[in-house]
Amino acid sequence: MKNDSLRSIVFQQQMPYPPERIWRALTEAPLIAQWLYENDFQPAAGHRFNFRGKPRPHWNGIIDGRVLFVEPNKRLLYDWNASGEEAEQGLKTVVAWTLTRVDGDATLVRMEQSGFRSEDEAKGPSYGWERLFTNLERVIGSSTPQA
């Protein structure tokens, strides 16, 4: 059932790296920790994981996730939900990454986080993703390409 009142935020950016290199930063736990949060992520459908950041008012610092879909080097979907005491009434969203090769070895990186119940609920994450995209590109640029 589709709920038209749910909101999404979308960021996309062309990066001068091949999809395989970006995929590593999206799916390898040590690289994810450099641009997002500490984690126990594994790119396997059904895997449950946590992102662990610094707690702050109205957020315990933990995001509960479950990998929903994996198509290596192309598409990755996972839950992005509040945890602990905030889980029942808190954020319940899905993050979808899509990588599209363009112009040789460049990639269009698209991230959509969907399921926000209001524009206010989406505001904080919207600001956060802008910073995280900058961090992601820095990590991709400094990581060693896979042989």
Disulfide bonds with the S-S distance in Angstrom:
none
